[in-house]
Amino acid sequence: MSRLVWIFIIGAMTTLLDACAATVTNQVTHPDGTLQYELQCSGIQRSWTDCESKAKELCPTGYDTIFVIKAEPGSGMYQYQRAMTVRCKK
């Protein structure tokens, strides 16, 4: 295979793997030193498990869920919208 084909295949695989991970859209440090994160796991390729896995990764000592946005299939133009805000425990 040509080099261009390999570059395309690697780029496509990277994009697909990235689409499955939750992203951090905001981080806040509270006066007591705890961290709060806004996580985005929207889209057909993502799920709540992606948000929960990212929260566990960011907060190894546990977390409290502060806020959740959920719009599943059939809810109009906002379908597959999922986001959560978590605050890490000390």
N, C-alpha and C positions, 0 to 999 in steps of 0.2 A: 504494500500500500504506500501511497505517496505521503510525504510529510504533511501536506495540507489536510489530508483525510484524517490522520492521527490527531492533528491539532483540533479539528472539528469534533471528533469523538470525545476527546478529553474535555473540551469546553462544554459539550452537551452533558456529559456525566457530572461535571462540577455544578452546572446549573440545576440539574435534577436533584442532586444531593443537597444543595443549598435550599431548594424549595421545600424540603422536608423538615427543616429546622426552624424553631421559633426565633424571632429576633427581638432584641432589646431596643425599645424606642425611646426610653428615658430612664435615667437613674438619679435618685435623690439620696443624699446623706442627711439623716436626721441629727439633731443636736446630741442625742444620746449615742451616736456612732453607728446605729443600725442603718442598713441600706434598704431602699425601696426601689423596685424595678417595675416598669411597664413593659409587658411582653405581648408580642403580636404573633398569633398563629392562625391567621386567616387563610382562606383558599381551599381549593378542593384537595390539594396534595398534603395539607397539614391537618392536625387534629389537636384535641385538648391534651393528648398525651405529649405532644411536642412542647406545649407550654409548661406542663407539669415537669417534664424532664429538664427543661431549661431552668425552671425555678429551683429544682433540687441541685442542679449544677452550680447555680449562683449562690444558693443559700445552703451550704452543707450542714448547718446546725438546725435546719428546718425553717419554715416560713408560715406566715399568716396571709390568707387571701383577703385583700382589701376591697377589690372591685372587679367585676366580671362583665364583659360585653359578649352577648351571644345572640347571633342571628343565623339560624340554620336554613336549609333548603325550604323554599316556598315563602320566604319572607321578603320577596321583591328584590330590588337592586342591591340590597345589603346582605344577600345570602352568603353563607360561609364566612361571615365576619366573626372572629373570635379574638378576644384580648383579655388579659387579666393584669391586675396590679398586685404585687406581692411585697410584703415587708419581711425581711430576714429576721429570725430570732437571734438573740444574743447567745 
